[in-house]
């Protein structure tokens, strides 16, 4: 999975080899300099999904008082996958965990200025992985704050 500079360099190379006239400058920027890339410890939510194309994406969230304070990701996918993961993390930081869970692929694509049709599934993978990460947070949060039920005598 991507998480170091050499993986990002190869993703940048792949993006340059693709039709750059069909790729927005925002996509190129997020693919070559992904935001919030890397694993994080001590998180409140985590998920890993593999999309139908075989790309895998992982997200981590740190949440404070219902607000996403930090979001990070890694992927083993192409430059479009890097760009979508990067944009998804920037869109949800500072938002409520509920808003993060509701992020749609279309919102990621719009923020990136679009993607070639053959790579739009990367936005779906990012949104689905983020949603699964939020669900993991909700499950963990409920367990930590569950009030024990007293048995009646």
C-alpha positions as CSV (number, residue, x, y, z in Angstrom):
1,X,0.0,0.0,0.0
2,X,1.2,3.5,-0.7
3,X,2.6,5.2,2.3
4,X,6.1,6.3,1.2
5,X,7.7,8.6,-1.3
6,X,8.6,6.0,-3.8
7,X,5.0,4.8,-4.2
8,X,3.9,8.4,-4.7
9,X,6.6,9.0,-7.3
10,X,5.4,5.9,-9.3
11,X,1.8,7.1,-9.0
12,X,2.9,10.5,-10.3
13,X,4.7,8.8,-13.2
14,X,1.5,6.8,-14.0
15,X,-0.6,10.0,-13.9
16,X,1.8,11.8,-16.3
17,X,1.6,8.8,-18.7
18,X,-2.2,9.1,-18.7
19,X,-4.0,11.6,-20.8
20,X,-3.1,14.7,-18.8
21,X,-5.4,16.9,-20.9
22,X,-8.4,15.0,-19.5
23,X,-7.1,15.3,-15.9
24,X,-7.7,18.4,-13.9
25,X,-4.8,20.3,-12.3
26,X,-6.5,19.5,-8.9
27,X,-6.3,15.8,-9.6
28,X,-2.7,16.0,-10.6
29,X,-1.9,18.0,-7.5
30,X,-3.6,15.5,-5.1
31,X,-2.0,12.6,-7.0
32,X,1.5,14.0,-6.8
33,X,1.2,15.5,-3.3
34,X,-1.5,13.5,-1.5
35,X,-2.7,15.1,1.7
36,X,-3.0,13.1,4.9
37,X,-1.2,10.0,3.4
38,X,0.0,7.4,5.9
39,X,-1.0,5.2,8.7
40,X,-1.9,6.8,12.1
41,X,-1.9,5.2,15.5
42,X,-4.4,5.8,18.3
43,X,-7.5,6.4,16.1
44,X,-11.2,6.2,16.7
45,X,-12.1,4.5,13.4
46,X,-10.4,2.4,10.8
47,X,-11.5,0.4,7.7
48,X,-9.9,-1.2,4.7
49,X,-11.8,-2.1,1.5
50,X,-10.9,-3.5,-1.8
51,X,-12.7,-2.2,-4.9
52,X,-13.9,-4.2,-7.9
53,X,-10.8,-3.0,-9.8
54,X,-8.5,-4.6,-7.2
55,X,-7.3,-1.3,-5.6
56,X,-7.3,-1.4,-1.8
57,X,-7.8,1.7,0.3
58,X,-7.5,2.2,4.1
59,X,-8.7,5.2,6.2
60,X,-8.1,6.2,9.8
61,X,-10.1,8.8,11.7
62,X,-9.5,10.6,14.9
63,X,-12.7,12.1,16.3
64,X,-13.1,14.6,19.1
65,X,-16.6,15.5,20.5
66,X,-18.2,14.2,17.2
67,X,-15.9,16.2,14.9
68,X,-13.3,14.6,12.6
69,X,-10.0,16.1,13.8
70,X,-7.7,14.0,11.7
71,X,-8.3,11.8,8.6
72,X,-5.6,9.8,6.9
73,X,-5.4,7.1,4.2
74,X,-3.2,4.8,2.2
75,X,-3.9,3.0,-1.1
76,X,-2.2,0.6,-3.4
77,X,-4.1,2.1,-6.4
78,X,-3.4,4.4,-9.2
79,X,-2.9,8.2,-9.2
80,X,-6.7,8.7,-9.4
81,X,-7.1,6.5,-6.3
82,X,-4.5,8.6,-4.5
83,X,-6.2,11.8,-5.5
84,X,-9.6,10.6,-4.4
85,X,-8.3,9.4,-1.0
86,X,-6.5,12.6,-0.5
87,X,-9.5,14.8,-1.4
88,X,-11.8,12.7,0.8
89,X,-9.6,13.3,3.8
90,X,-9.5,17.1,3.2
91,X,-13.2,17.3,2.7
92,X,-14.1,15.7,6.0
93,X,-11.5,17.1,8.4
94,X,-13.3,19.6,10.7
95,X,-16.7,18.1,9.8
96,X,-19.0,16.1,12.0
97,X,-18.6,12.3,11.9
98,X,-22.2,12.1,10.5
99,X,-21.3,14.5,7.7
100,X,-18.1,12.4,7.0
101,X,-20.2,9.2,6.8
102,X,-22.5,10.9,4.3
103,X,-19.7,12.0,1.8
104,X,-20.7,10.9,-1.7
105,X,-18.5,9.9,-4.6
106,X,-20.0,12.8,-6.6
107,X,-18.8,15.3,-4.0
108,X,-15.2,13.9,-4.3
109,X,-15.3,14.1,-8.1
110,X,-16.7,17.6,-8.0
111,X,-14.0,18.8,-5.6
112,X,-11.3,17.2,-7.9
113,X,-12.8,18.9,-11.0
114,X,-13.8,15.5,-12.4
115,X,-11.9,12.3,-13.5
116,X,-11.8,10.4,-16.7
117,X,-14.8,8.0,-16.8
118,X,-12.6,4.9,-16.5
119,X,-11.3,6.1,-13.1
120,X,-14.5,7.5,-11.4
121,X,-14.8,4.2,-9.5
122,X,-11.9,5.5,-7.4
123,X,-14.2,8.1,-5.8
124,X,-16.7,5.4,-5.0
125,X,-13.9,3.3,-3.3
126,X,-12.8,6.4,-1.3
127,X,-16.4,7.2,-0.2
128,X,-17.2,3.6,0.7
129,X,-14.0,3.2,2.7
130,X,-14.6,6.4,4.5
131,X,-18.2,5.4,5.3
132,X,-16.9,2.0,6.7
133,X,-14.4,3.9,8.8
134,X,-17.2,6.0,10.2
135,X,-19.2,2.9,10.9
136,X,-16.2,1.5,12.8
137,X,-16.1,4.7,14.8
138,X,-19.8,4.4,15.6
139,X,-19.4,0.8,16.7
140,X,-16.4,1.6,18.9
141,X,-18.0,4.7,20.3
142,X,-21.2,2.9,21.3
143,X,-19.2,0.2,23.0
144,X,-17.2,2.7,25.0
145,X,-20.2,4.7,26.1
146,X,-22.8,2.0,26.6
147,X,-24.6,2.2,29.9
148,X,-24.9,-1.2,31.6
149,X,-28.4,-2.5,31.8
150,X,-29.4,-3.4,35.4
151,X,-31.4,-6.6,35.8
152,X,-34.7,-6.3,37.6
153,X,-35.1,-8.4,40.7
